[in-house]
């Protein structure tokens, strides 16, 4: 296959982009999914801002392309927030930020350089709590994203949705944990029917389906491969919660009552489902057959990059830079024999396969907002 392996930069939130590039070369990967979250955003988990999105010009774009070519790396952009729900003021800021990233991707060459923009859709629980709430969320998605995707298409940029349900994105006092519309394959297929444009697709993270007890290989067999551009590499080790089961989220109840009954309860928002985030090849085996998954992707003709998203408890979760770097190295070595050719030096990505990023767009374009696109 010779698929590239990339690093998602969120794990290096305390480092500069130049420092992250140096770490990427040390690990031996071929690209970076550069995180560009809002600096004033509401998320405090696994976020980073590795580019100045407020002052990004064609000159900045050209300098960035030259830097990545110098280091023989490819790149994409991403920020993952709630764009159709949550606090209304934050929601609009998240939408406008996505438009900023689409403009930046355009200045970096867009689809010509395979510079995509990763995002979440999010979920509107005010609509979701109503009868037919899921359908109403689909309709809200179409209202918000139709002009966004049209804008991206006009600029030659593809927007990619990631499939994390964001199960910890609300207070543990709520019974449900589905907080991102794209968290199930059914929603993604319905979304493409609502907006048929080729300018949107998906980043698939198999770990989210593993803890939902869905076989990722079967998901790939039912996926429109023309929409699939990236694979997130993150493992999950499932547990067995005999008290709450593994279908519904663990619930928050009176602590004294739970203690008397000897029943475990959720301790925080992300302690709802019984699994441990891992990286393949680091700290033990996870609950997924990576060889079978990669073989399925090969059979389906997938040629995109595998992006290591390090949220592993034993790696990024330690806060230790050495352990974070070890996690990336271990995952890369785990994937190497599945993706790369065997050479006298072992399994290696062929240096001759690198394709230089093309020059950036010479003409600047203004920053636009949802209001400019006619959305209130």
VEXZA-495586 format. One line per field, with one value per residue: residue number from 1; x, z, y of N, C-alpha, C in turn. Coordinates in steps of 0.2 Angstrom, whole numbers, plus 2048, in hexadecimal, padded with zeros to 3 digits. Atoms other than C-alpha are relative to their C-alpha. Last residue first. Layout:
N
paro [NUM:...]
n.east [X:...]
n.up [Z:...]
n.north [Y:...]
ca.east [X:...]
ca.up [Z:...]
ca.north [Y:...]
c.east [X:...]
c.up [Z:...]
c.north [Y:...]
! end
This chain:
376
paro [376:375:374:373:372:371:370:369:368:367:366:365:364:363:362:361:360:359:358:357:356:355:354:353:352:351:350:349:348:347:346:345:344:343:342:341:340:339:338:337:336:335:334:333:332:331:330:329:328:327:326:325:324:323:322:321:320:319:318:317:316:315:314:313:312:311:310:309:308:307:306:305:304:303:302:301:300:299:298:297:296:295:294:293:292:291:290:289:288:287:286:285:284:283:282:281:280:279:278:277:276:275:274:273:272:271:270:269:268:267:266:265:264:263:262:261:260:259:258:257:256:255:254:253:252:251:250:249:248:247:246:245:244:243:242:241:240:239:238:237:236:235:234:233:232:231:230:229:228:227:226:225:224:223:222:221:220:219:218:217:216:215:214:213:212:211:210:209:208:207:206:205:204:203:202:201:200:199:198:197:196:195:194:193:192:191:190:189:188:187:186:185:184:183:182:181:180:179:178:177:176:175:174:173:172:171:170:169:168:167:166:165:164:163:162:161:160:159:158:157:156:155:154:153:152:151:150:149:148:147:146:145:144:143:142:141:140:139:138:137:136:135:134:133:132:131:130:129:128:127:126:125:124:123:122:121:120:119:118:117:116:115:114:113:112:111:110:109:108:107:106:105:104:103:102:101:100:99:98:97:96:95:94:93:92:91:90:89:88:87:86:85:84:83:82:81:80:79:78:77:76:75:74:73:72:71:70:69:68:67:66:65:64:63:62:61:60:59:58:57:56:55:54:53:52:51:50:49:48:47:46:45:44:43:42:41:40:39:38:37:36:35:34:33:32:31:30:29:28:27:26:25:24:23:22:21:20:19:18:17:16:15:14:13:12:11:10:9:8:7:6:5:4:3:2:1]
n.east [801:802:807:803:7FE:805:806:804:807:803:802:807:803:805:7FD:804:807:800:800:806:800:802:802:807:801:7FF:7FB:804:7FF:806:806:800:7FA:7FA:7FA:7FC:7FA:801:806:801:7FB:803:806:7FD:7FD:805:803:7FC:800:806:7FF:7FC:804:805:7FD:7FE:7F9:7FD:7FC:804:802:7FC:7FA:7FF:800:804:7FD:803:800:7FE:802:7FC:7FE:7FA:7FE:7FC:804:805:7FC:7FE:806:801:7FC:802:806:7FF:7FE:7FB:801:805:806:804:804:803:7FD:7F9:7FE:7FD:7F9:7FD:7FA:7FA:7FB:800:807:801:7FD:803:800:7FC:7FB:804:7FB:801:7FA:802:804:7FB:7FC:804:800:7FA:7FE:805:7FE:804:801:7FA:802:804:7FC:800:803:805:806:803:807:801:807:800:804:803:801:7FD:7FD:801:7FB:7FA:7FB:800:7FE:7F9:7FE:7FE:806:804:7FD:802:806:800:7FE:7FA:801:801:807:803:7FE:805:807:800:803:7FC:803:7FA:7FF:7FF:800:7FB:7FA:7FA:7FC:7FB:802:807:7FE:7FD:806:803:7FC:800:807:800:802:7FD:7FC:804:7FD:7FF:7FF:7F9:7FD:800:804:807:801:7FF:805:801:7FF:804:7FF:806:800:805:7FD:804:801:801:804:7FE:7FC:7F9:7FE:7FF:7FA:7FA:800:7FD:7F9:7FC:801:7FA:7F9:800:800:7F9:7FC:802:7FE:7F9:800:802:7FA:7FA:7FD:802:807:804:7FF:804:806:804:804:807:803:807:806:804:803:802:807:800:803:7FB:7FA:800:807:801:7FB:7F9:800:7FF:7F9:7FC:801:7FB:7F9:7FF:7FF:7F9:7FC:802:7FD:7F8:7FF:802:7FA:7FB:801:801:7FD:803:808:802:807:804:806:802:806:802:807:804:806:806:804:800:7F9:7FD:802:7FD:7F9:7FF:802:7FB:7FA:802:7FF:7F9:7FD:800:7FD:7FC:802:806:804:7FF:7F9:800:7FA:800:7FD:7FD:7FA:7FD:803:805:805:7FC:800:806:800:806:7FE:807:803:805:800:807:800:804:7FD:7FB:802:803:7FA:7FC:804:7FE:7F9:801:801:7FA:7FB:803:7FB:7FC:804:7FB:804:801:800:802:7FC:803:7FB:804]
n.up [7FA:7FB:7FF:804:807:802:801:7FA:800:7FB:7F9:7FF:7FA:7FE:800:804:7FE:7FE:805:800:7FD:805:7FE:801:807:800:805:805:801:803:7FD:7FA:7FC:804:7FD:803:804:805:804:804:805:807:800:801:806:805:800:804:807:803:801:806:806:801:802:807:801:800:7FA:7FA:7FF:804:7FF:7F8:7FC:7FA:7F9:7FB:7F9:7FB:7F9:7FA:7FC:801:7FC:804:803:804:807:804:803:806:805:802:804:807:805:805:807:802:800:806:800:7FA:7FB:7FF:802:806:801:806:7FF:804:7FD:804:801:7FD:804:806:804:7FC:804:804:803:807:803:804:7FC:7FC:804:802:7FA:7FE:7F9:7FB:7F9:7FE:7F8:7FC:7FE:805:804:807:804:7FC:7FF:7FA:800:7F9:7FD:7FD:7FA:7FE:7F9:7FD:7FA:7FA:7FA:802:7FB:7FB:803:800:807:801:802:806:806:801:803:807:804:804:807:802:802:7F9:7FC:801:7FE:7F9:7FE:7FA:7FC:7FD:7F9:7FF:7F9:7FC:7FF:802:804:804:7FF:804:807:801:800:807:805:801:803:807:803:7FC:804:805:806:800:807:801:806:801:805:7FE:7FF:7F9:7FC:801:7FA:7FB:7FB:7FD:7F9:7FD:7FC:7F9:7FE:7F9:7FD:7FA:802:7FF:805:807:801:800:807:805:7FF:802:807:804:7FE:800:807:804:7FE:803:807:801:7FF:807:805:7FF:807:804:802:7FB:7FF:806:7FF:7FC:7FC:7FF:7FA:801:7FD:7FB:7FB:7F9:7FE:7FA:7FC:7FC:804:803:800:806:800:801:807:804:800:804:807:802:800:806:805:800:804:807:802:800:806:806:801:802:806:7FF:7FB:7FA:800:805:802:7FB:7FE:7F9:7FC:7FA:800:7FA:802:7FC:804:7FB:7FE:805:800:7FA:801:805:7FD:7FB:805:803:7FA:7FE:805:807:805:804:800:804:7FF:805:802:805:802:805:807:801:7FC:7FF:7F9:800:7FB:7FA:7FD:7FC:7FF:7FD:7FC:800:7FA:800:806:804:806:800:7FB:804:805:7FD:7FD:806:802:7FB:801:806:806:805:7FD:7FF:7FF:7FB:7FA:7FB:7FE:7F9:7FE:7F9:7FB:7FD:7FF:800]
n.north [7FC:804:800:805:7FE:7FA:803:802:7FF:804:7FD:7FF:801:7FA:7FA:7FB:7FE:7F9:7FB:7FC:7F9:7FB:7FA:7FF:7FE:7F9:7FE:7FC:7F9:7FD:801:7FD:802:7FD:802:806:7FE:7FB:801:806:801:800:805:806:800:800:807:804:7FF:802:807:801:7FE:805:807:7FF:801:7F9:7FF:7FF:7F9:7FC:801:7FF:806:7FF:802:7FB:802:7FB:803:801:7FA:7FE:7FA:7FB:7FA:803:802:7F9:7FE:804:7FE:7FA:801:803:7FB:803:800:804:7FD:800:806:802:7FD:802:807:800:802:7FE:7FC:802:804:807:803:806:805:801:7FA:7FB:7FC:7FB:7FB:800:803:806:805:803:805:806:804:803:7FD:801:7FD:7FA:801:7FD:7F9:7FD:7FD:803:7FC:7FC:805:7FD:804:804:801:807:800:807:7FF:806:7FE:805:800:7FD:801:7FB:7F9:7FF:7FE:7F9:7FC:803:7FE:7F9:800:802:7FB:802:801:808:801:800:806:806:7FE:801:806:803:806:803:802:807:802:7FC:804:7FE:804:7FB:7F9:800:800:7F9:7FB:802:7FD:7F9:7FE:800:807:806:805:803:7FE:7F9:7FF:7FE:802:808:801:801:808:802:7FD:7F9:7FD:803:7FB:7FE:800:803:806:800:807:801:805:802:806:7FF:7FA:803:804:7FC:7FC:804:801:7FA:7FF:802:7FD:7F9:7FE:801:7FA:7FA:800:7FE:7F9:7FD:802:7FC:800:806:800:802:807:804:7FD:804:7FB:802:7FF:7FD:804:7FC:805:7FD:801:7FC:804:802:801:807:804:804:806:7FD:7FE:806:802:7FB:801:806:7FE:7FC:805:803:7FB:800:806:7FF:7FC:804:804:7FC:7FD:7F9:7FC:800:7FF:7FB:801:7FD:805:7FE:803:7FB:7FE:7FD:7FE:802:805:806:801:804:807:804:800:805:806:802:802:806:805:800:804:7FD:805:7FC:7F9:7FF:7FA:7FA:800:7FB:7FD:7FA:802:807:800:807:803:806:7FE:7FE:7F9:7FF:7F8:7FD:7FA:7FD:7FE:7FA:7FC:800:803:806:805:803:804:807:804:802:806:805:802:804:7FC:7FF:7FB:7F9:7FC:803:7FE:7FC:7FB:7FF:7FA:800:7FC:7FB:7FA:7FA]
ca.east [772:77A:77C:78D:794:78B:794:7A4:7B1:7C4:7C9:7D2:7E5:7EB:7FB:7F3:801:80F:80D:811:81F:81B:824:825:838:83A:832:829:833:831:843:853:856:844:833:826:81A:808:806:818:819:809:810:820:816:80C:81B:823:814:812:825:823:814:81E:82D:822:81A:808:803:7F3:7FD:805:7FE:7ED:7ED:7E7:7F4:7EB:7F7:7F1:7F1:7F2:7E8:7E8:7D9:7D5:7C7:7D2:7E0:7D4:7CE:7E0:7E3:7D5:7DA:7EB:7E5:7DB:7D2:7D0:7E1:7F1:7FE:807:80A:808:7F8:7F5:7E9:7D9:7D1:7C0:7B0:7A5:7A0:7B0:7B3:7A7:7AD:7AD:7A0:798:79E:790:794:782:787:794:787:77B:789:78E:77C:77C:786:783:78E:78B:780:785:794:78B:788:78D:796:7A1:7AC:7BB:7C0:7D2:7D1:7DE:7E1:7E7:7DC:7D9:7D8:7CF:7BF:7B2:7B6:7B6:7A4:7A4:79B:7AA:7B3:7A6:7A8:7BA:7B7:7AD:7A0:7A0:79E:7AF:7B6:7AC:7B5:7C6:7C4:7C7:7C1:7C5:7B7:7B0:7AB:7AE:7A6:795:786:780:771:775:787:780:775:785:78E:780:77E:791:790:799:796:789:794:78E:787:78A:778:772:778:77F:791:791:793:7A1:7A7:7A0:7A7:79F:7B0:7AD:7B8:7B0:7BB:7BA:7C1:7C8:7C7:7C2:7B0:7AF:7B3:7A6:799:79E:79B:78B:783:78B:780:76F:774:77A:76A:760:76A:768:755:756:75F:752:743:73A:743:753:75E:758:75E:76C:774:782:794:799:7AC:7BA:7C9:7CE:7D7:7E8:7E9:7F5:7EA:7DB:7DF:7EF:7F5:7EB:7DB:7DF:7E0:7CF:7C8:7D0:7C8:7B7:7B9:7BC:7AC:7A2:7AB:7A8:795:794:79D:78F:781:788:787:781:784:797:79E:7B1:7BF:7CD:7D7:7E4:7ED:7FF:80D:81F:82F:838:83C:82B:823:82D:829:817:817:820:814:805:80D:80F:7FD:7F7:7F3:7F1:7E3:7E6:7F7:7FC:7FF:7F0:7ED:7DF:7DF:7D3:7CF:7C1:7B8:7C2:7CB:7DB:7D0:7D7:7E4:7EA:7F6:7F3:806:80E:81B:81F:830:82F:83E:837:827:82F:839:829:820:82F:82C:819:81D:81B:80F:800:80A:7FD:7F1:7FE:7F6:804:805:808:809:801:80E:800]
ca.up [836:826:817:812:819:829:82A:829:81C:81C:80C:7FE:7F9:7E8:7E5:7EA:7F1:7E8:7E7:7F5:7F0:7EE:7F8:7F1:7EE:801:801:811:81A:821:825:820:812:80C:810:809:814:81A:825:82A:82F:839:84A:847:845:854:85E:858:85C:86D:871:86D:879:886:885:885:895:898:89D:892:882:884:890:890:87D:875:867:856:849:838:82B:81A:80A:7FE:802:7F4:7FC:7FE:805:812:816:818:824:82F:82F:834:841:84A:858:86A:86F:873:880:884:873:863:85E:868:876:87D:88B:88B:895:890:89B:8A3:897:8A0:8B1:8BF:8B7:8C3:8CB:8D5:8E7:8EC:8FB:8F0:8E2:8EF:8F6:8E5:8DF:8CC:8BD:8AF:8A6:893:88A:881:88B:89A:8AA:8B8:8AE:8A6:89A:894:882:87D:870:863:85A:848:83F:82D:820:80F:80F:804:7F4:7FE:801:811:813:812:81D:82B:82A:82D:83C:844:850:862:866:86F:85E:854:85C:85A:847:844:833:82B:820:810:80A:7FA:7EF:7F1:7F4:803:80B:803:80A:81B:81B:817:826:831:82E:831:843:84D:83F:849:858:86A:86D:87F:886:898:89D:8AE:8A7:8A1:88E:882:889:87B:86D:861:857:845:83D:82F:820:816:805:7FD:7EB:7F0:7E8:7F1:802:800:7FA:809:815:80D:80F:820:82B:824:820:831:838:82E:834:845:843:83C:84C:857:84F:860:869:873:864:85F:870:86F:860:85B:854:842:846:83B:830:822:813:80B:7FD:7F4:7E5:7F1:7FA:7F4:804:801:7FF:810:818:811:817:828:82A:825:833:83F:839:83E:84F:853:84E:85A:868:867:867:875:870:85F:84D:84B:85A:85A:851:849:83A:82D:821:81D:813:819:80F:81C:80F:807:818:81A:808:80A:81A:812:803:810:81A:80A:805:815:826:834:83F:83C:843:842:84F:85A:864:86C:874:882:888:87C:87E:870:872:869:85C:857:849:849:83C:835:832:825:820:830:837:84A:84A:83A:843:853:849:840:851:857:848:84B:85D:86B:87A:870:86A:86B:860:852:849:842:831:82A:817:80E:805:800]
ca.north [8AA:8A3:8AE:8A9:8BA:8B6:8A5:8AF:8B3:8B6:8BF:8B7:8B8:8B5:8AA:89A:88F:886:873:867:85B:849:83C:82B:82B:82A:819:816:809:7F7:7F1:7F8:7EC:7F1:7EA:7F4:7FF:7FE:7EF:7ED:7FF:800:7FA:804:814:810:80D:81D:827:820:822:835:837:82D:838:848:842:849:837:837:83A:829:81C:823:824:834:834:836:82D:831:823:82B:828:81A:810:804:7FA:7EA:7F4:7FC:7EA:7E5:7F3:7EE:7DC:7E1:7ED:7E0:7EA:7E9:7F0:7E7:7EC:7FC:803:7F9:801:811:811:818:80E:807:806:814:823:82A:838:843:840:833:828:81B:80B:801:7FB:7FE:809:812:815:81C:828:82E:832:82C:830:823:817:819:80C:7FD:7F6:7F0:7FB:7F0:7E2:7EF:7E5:7EE:7F3:7F8:806:80A:81B:81D:829:824:832:835:82B:833:82A:81A:81A:810:800:7F5:802:800:7ED:7EF:7FA:7EC:7F4:7F1:804:803:7FD:80A:819:810:80F:821:826:837:83C:844:855:85F:851:85A:850:85A:851:840:842:846:836:82B:834:831:81F:81D:822:830:83D:846:84A:849:838:835:833:832:844:846:842:854:856:853:842:837:842:836:836:834:841:84C:851:861:862:872:878:889:888:877:87E:88C:880:875:883:889:877:875:87F:87B:869:866:86E:861:853:859:859:847:842:84B:842:846:854:851:852:863:86B:85E:866:85B:85D:85E:85A:861:85C:868:860:865:858:863:866:864:874:87D:884:894:889:880:891:896:886:889:89A:893:886:894:89D:88D:88C:89E:89B:88C:896:8A3:896:88C:87A:874:874:877:86E:86D:864:86F:868:86C:860:85D:854:852:852:85D:86A:867:86B:87B:881:87E:888:896:896:897:8A5:8AF:8AB:8B2:8AB:8B9:8B2:8A0:8A0:88E:880:882:872:869:858:85D:86F:873:884:88D:89E:898:890:87F:87E:86C:867:856:852:848:83B:832:82D:830:83B:844:847:84D:85A:860:861:86D:878:878:87E:872:872:86B:85C:84F:85A:859:84A:840:838:827:826:817:80C:800]
c.east [7FF:7FF:7FC:7F9:7FD:801:7FB:7FA:7FD:7F8:7FD:7FE:7F8:7FD:7FB:804:7FD:7F9:800:801:7F9:800:7FF:7FD:7F8:7FE:801:805:7FC:801:7FA:7FA:801:806:806:806:804:806:7FF:7F9:800:805:7FD:7FB:803:802:7FB:7FE:805:800:7F9:800:804:7FC:7FB:803:802:808:803:805:7FD:7FF:805:807:802:801:7FB:802:7FD:800:803:7FD:804:802:807:802:803:7FB:7FB:803:801:7F9:7FF:803:7FD:7FA:802:802:806:7FE:7FA:7F9:7FB:7FB:7FC:803:807:802:803:807:803:806:805:806:800:7F9:800:802:7FD:801:803:805:7FC:805:800:806:7FF:7FD:805:804:7FB:7FF:806:802:7FA:802:7FD:7FE:806:7FF:7FC:804:7FF:7FB:7FA:7FA:7FD:7FA:800:7F9:800:7FB:7FD:800:802:803:7FD:806:807:805:800:803:807:801:801:7FA:7FD:803:7FE:7FA:801:802:807:7FE:7FE:7F8:7FC:801:7FB:7F9:7FF:7FD:805:7FD:807:801:800:800:805:806:807:804:804:7FE:7FA:802:803:7FA:7FD:804:800:7F9:800:7FE:803:803:7FD:803:800:801:807:804:800:7FB:7F9:7FE:801:7FA:7FE:801:7FC:801:7F9:7FF:7FA:804:7FE:7FF:800:7FB:803:804:808:802:801:807:806:800:803:807:804:7FF:805:806:7FF:7FF:807:804:7FE:803:807:801:7FF:806:806:803:7FF:7F8:7FB:800:7FB:7F9:7FB:7FC:7F9:7FD:7FA:7FB:7FB:7FC:7FF:7F8:800:7FD:806:806:801:7FA:7FF:806:807:801:802:808:804:7FF:804:807:801:801:807:805:7FF:803:808:802:7FF:807:806:800:7FE:804:7FD:7F8:7FD:7F8:7FC:7F9:7FE:7FA:7FF:7F9:7FC:7FA:7FA:7FD:801:808:804:7FE:804:807:801:7FF:806:806:7FE:801:808:803:7FF:803:804:7FD:7FB:7FC:801:807:7FF:807:7FF:802:803:807:803:7FE:7FA:7FB:803:7FF:7F9:800:7FA:801:7F8:7FE:7FB:801:7FA:800:7FC:804:805:7FE:7FE:806:803:7FC:803:807:7FF:7FE:806:805:7FE:806:804:7FD:803:7FB:7FF:802:7FD:805:7FC:804]
c.up [805:807:805:801:7FB:7F9:7FE:7FE:806:800:805:807:7FF:807:802:801:7FC:802:803:7FB:800:803:7FA:802:7FF:7F9:7FF:7FB:7FB:800:7FC:804:807:804:7FC:805:7FD:7FC:7FA:7FC:7FC:7FA:7F9:7FF:7FE:7F9:7FB:800:7FD:7F9:7FD:7FF:7FA:7FA:7FE:7FD:7F9:7FF:800:806:807:801:7FD:802:807:805:805:807:805:807:805:806:806:804:7FF:803:7FD:7FD:7FB:7F9:7FD:7FD:7FA:7FA:7FE:7FC:7FA:7FB:7FC:7F9:7FE:801:7F9:801:807:806:801:7FE:7FA:800:7F9:802:7FB:802:7FD:800:803:7FB:7F9:7FD:805:7FD:7FC:7FE:7F8:7FD:7FC:804:805:7FC:7FF:806:802:807:804:807:802:808:805:801:7FA:7FC:7F8:7FB:804:802:807:800:807:804:803:806:802:808:803:806:804:805:7FE:805:805:7FD:800:7F9:7FF:7FE:7FA:7F9:7FE:7FC:7F9:7FB:7FD:7F9:7FE:7FF:807:804:7FF:803:808:802:805:805:802:808:800:807:804:801:7FD:7FC:7FC:801:7FB:7F9:7FE:7FF:7F9:7FB:7FF:7FD:7F8:7FD:804:7FC:7FA:7F9:7FE:7F9:7FF:7FA:7FE:7FB:803:800:807:804:800:807:807:805:803:807:804:803:807:803:807:802:806:7FF:801:7FB:7F9:7FF:800:7F9:7FB:801:7FD:7F8:7FB:801:7FF:7F9:7FD:802:7FC:7F9:800:800:7F9:7FB:801:7F9:7FC:7FE:805:802:7FB:801:804:803:801:807:7FD:803:805:804:806:802:807:805:804:7FC:7FD:800:7FA:800:7FF:7F8:7FC:801:7FC:7F9:7FD:7FF:7F9:7FA:800:7FC:7F8:7FD:7FF:7FA:7F9:7FF:7FE:7FA:801:806:806:7FF:7FC:7FE:805:801:806:803:806:7FE:806:7FC:804:7FD:804:802:7FA:800:806:7FF:7FB:803:805:7FC:7FD:805:801:7FB:7F9:7FA:7FB:7FF:7FB:802:7FA:7FD:7FB:7FF:7FB:7F9:7FF:804:801:807:800:806:806:801:803:801:803:805:7FE:807:800:7FA:7FC:7F9:800:805:7FC:7FA:803:802:7FA:7FE:804:7FE:7FA:7FB:7FC:803:801:802:806:806:805:801:808:802:807:804:802:800]
c.north [7FB:804:7FC:800:7FB:802:806:7FD:7FC:801:7FA:802:801:7FF:806:807:805:802:807:806:804:807:805:807:801:803:807:802:803:808:803:7FF:803:7FD:801:7FE:7FA:801:805:7FF:7FA:7FF:800:7FA:7F9:800:7FF:7F9:7FB:800:7FD:7F8:7FE:801:7FB:7FA:800:800:807:801:801:807:804:7FF:802:7FA:803:7FD:805:7FE:805:7FE:7FF:806:802:806:805:805:7FE:7FF:807:801:7FC:803:806:7FF:7FD:805:7FC:800:7FB:803:800:7FB:7FF:803:7FF:7F9:802:7FE:802:805:7FE:7FD:7F9:7FD:7F9:7FB:7FF:807:805:805:805:806:800:7FD:7FA:7FB:7FC:7FB:7F9:7FB:7FC:803:800:803:807:7FF:803:807:803:805:7FD:803:804:7FC:802:7FD:7FD:800:7F9:801:7F9:801:7FA:803:7FA:7FF:802:7FF:805:807:803:802:807:803:7FC:802:807:800:7FD:805:7FE:7FF:7F9:800:801:7FA:7FB:802:7FF:7FA:7FE:7FB:7FD:7FF:7F9:7FE:804:7FC:802:7FB:805:807:801:801:807:805:7FF:803:807:802:801:7F9:7FA:7FB:7FC:803:807:801:803:7FE:7F8:7FF:7FF:7F9:7FD:803:808:804:7FE:805:802:7FF:7FD:7FA:800:7F9:800:7FA:7FD:7FA:801:805:7FE:7FC:804:803:7FC:7FF:806:800:7FE:803:807:803:7FF:806:806:7FF:802:808:803:7FF:805:801:7F9:800:7FD:7F9:7FD:804:7FC:805:7FE:802:804:7FB:804:7FB:804:800:803:7FB:7FD:7FE:7F9:7FB:7FB:7FB:804:802:7FA:7FF:805:7FE:7FB:803:804:7FB:7FE:805:7FF:7FA:801:804:7FC:7FC:805:803:807:803:800:801:806:7FF:803:7FD:804:7FD:805:801:803:803:7FD:7FA:7FA:7FF:7FC:7F9:7FC:7FE:7FA:7FA:7FE:7FD:7F9:7FB:7FF:7FC:803:7FB:805:807:801:806:805:801:806:803:805:7FF:7F9:801:7F9:7FE:7FB:802:801:808:801:807:803:805:803:802:806:805:800:7FC:7FA:7FB:7FD:7FC:7FA:7FC:7FD:7F9:7FA:7FE:7FC:805:802:805:807:804:7FE:802:804:806:801:807:7FF:804:806:806]
! end
